[in-house]
Amino acid sequence: MLWLSEIQKAGGVDFSKPVLLGYTGLSDILLKKYIEDSTDLWKESVIELDYTVIGSVIGTHAGPGVVAVAFFKK
């Protein structure tokens, strides 16, 4: 999975600091799929992942169905 290699190249996730997911579009189906697919990455560090809807300005440029991950690297 490309997103996993990008997270690893960045140094990994520091789960002692906030992690936030965002998504665009009317449905959170792709977000839920990302959370399910990435369970091995976070399941031992946090109980659940926080998420929010990405606003209209960034969402318009990113397009529908985008899942964004904001984290501090290790």
C-alpha positions as CSV (number, residue, x, y, z in Angstrom):
1,M,0.0,0.0,0.0
2,L,1.5,3.3,-1.1
3,W,0.1,5.3,1.9
4,L,1.9,2.9,4.3
5,S,5.2,3.3,2.6
6,E,4.8,7.1,2.6
7,I,4.1,7.1,6.4
8,Q,7.1,4.9,7.0
9,K,9.3,7.2,4.8
10,A,8.2,10.1,7.0
11,G,9.5,8.3,10.1
12,G,6.3,6.7,11.3
13,V,3.5,8.0,13.5
14,D,4.2,9.4,17.0
15,F,1.0,8.2,18.7
16,S,1.8,10.1,21.9
17,K,0.7,13.2,20.0
18,P,-2.6,13.9,18.2
19,V,-3.5,12.0,15.0
20,L,-6.4,13.2,12.8
21,L,-8.1,11.8,9.7
22,G,-10.1,13.9,7.4
23,Y,-12.3,13.0,4.4
24,T,-14.2,14.8,1.6
25,G,-17.5,14.0,0.0
26,L,-20.9,13.1,1.3
27,S,-20.0,9.6,2.4
28,D,-17.4,8.3,4.9
29,I,-17.2,4.9,3.2
30,L,-13.6,5.4,2.0
31,L,-12.6,6.7,5.4
32,K,-14.0,3.6,7.1
33,K,-12.1,1.4,4.6
34,Y,-8.9,3.3,5.3
35,I,-9.4,2.8,9.1
36,E,-10.0,-0.9,8.6
37,D,-7.0,-1.3,6.2
38,S,-4.7,0.5,8.5
39,T,-5.6,-1.2,11.7
40,D,-2.2,-2.9,12.1
41,L,-0.6,0.5,12.0
42,W,-2.5,2.0,15.0
43,K,-4.4,-0.7,16.9
44,E,-1.7,-1.2,19.6
45,S,-1.3,2.6,20.1
46,V,-4.8,4.1,20.3
47,I,-8.3,2.9,21.0
48,E,-9.8,4.8,18.0
49,L,-8.9,7.4,15.4
50,D,-10.4,10.8,15.4
51,Y,-11.7,12.1,12.1
52,T,-13.5,15.1,10.6
53,V,-15.0,16.3,7.4
54,I,-12.5,18.4,5.3
55,G,-13.9,21.9,4.7
56,S,-15.1,23.2,1.3
57,V,-12.0,25.2,0.3
58,I,-9.6,22.3,0.6
59,G,-12.2,19.7,-0.3
60,T,-12.9,21.5,-3.6
61,H,-9.3,21.2,-4.6
62,A,-8.8,17.7,-3.3
63,G,-12.0,16.3,-4.8
64,P,-14.6,13.9,-3.4
65,G,-13.5,10.6,-1.7
66,V,-10.2,11.9,-0.4
67,V,-8.9,10.6,2.9
68,A,-6.2,12.8,4.6
69,V,-4.0,11.8,7.5
70,A,-2.4,14.4,9.8
71,F,0.2,13.2,12.2
72,F,3.5,14.0,14.0
73,K,6.3,11.8,12.9
74,K,8.5,9.9,15.4
